[in-house]
Amino acid sequence: MEIFTGRVSGGKVELPSDVFPEGAEVTVWRADPEEPFELTAEQVAELKESLEQVRRGEYVDGDVLLAELRSRAQR
């Protein structure tokens, strides 16, 4: 995963033209202007490592996690 910043111009998100091949699927996350969002280089590295862990299957499914948390809360 890589993180890029772009701008909206004429209703379209503009990113550097050499970043994505034609037809690439991307996810857009809108930053709240009232709450600026920035990641440090360390945070970006941590995010990338977390995504690699998911790709390796090293994660807990969200439904399983929620069930475990509910179980703990009822004790």
N, C-alpha and C positions, 0 to 999 in steps of 0.2 A: 504494500500500500504506500502511496505517496500522497502528500497533502499539497494542494496548490491553492493560491488565492487568485480570484478573478474579480471582475466588475460586471454589473449589469448595464448594458447600453442598448437602447432601443428595444427593451424587453427581452434581450438575450444575454446569457452569461458569456462573457468573453474571457478566454484563457489563452495562454501562449499557444500559437498554432502548431508548434512542434512537439507538444506534450502528449496529445492523444491521437491515435489513429482514427480515421473516419469510421463512424459507427460504434466507437467505444462507449460502453455503458459507464455513466458516472453518477455519483450521488451528490446532491447539492444540499448544503446545510446553511441556513441563513443565520448570520450573527445578529443578535439583538442590539440595535444601536444604543440602547440604554445601558447595556452591559457588554462592553467590549470583550472579545475573546481572543486570547493569544496563547500560543503554546511556546514554551522554551524548547531549546534543542533537546534537552534531557527528556522533556515530556513527549516530544515527537518520537524519540528513540524508544521510550517505554511503550507508547502506543503501537509502534511497529512490532516490537517484541511480543506484545499481547496478541496481535493479529497472527503472528507466526505460531504462537502457542495454539490458537484456535485451529489454524490450518493443520497442525500436527495432531489435533484431536484432544488436546490438553485443556479441557474446559468442563464446566458443569452446565448441563442444559438449564435454561431459565425456569422451566416448569418444575424441574427437580429441586432447584435451589429454593424456589418459593414454597414448595411443599415442606422442605426441611425447615425453613424459617417459621412456617406456620406451626409445625410440630413442636419446635422449641418454645414458641410463644405460649402454647397450651400447657406446658409442663409447670 
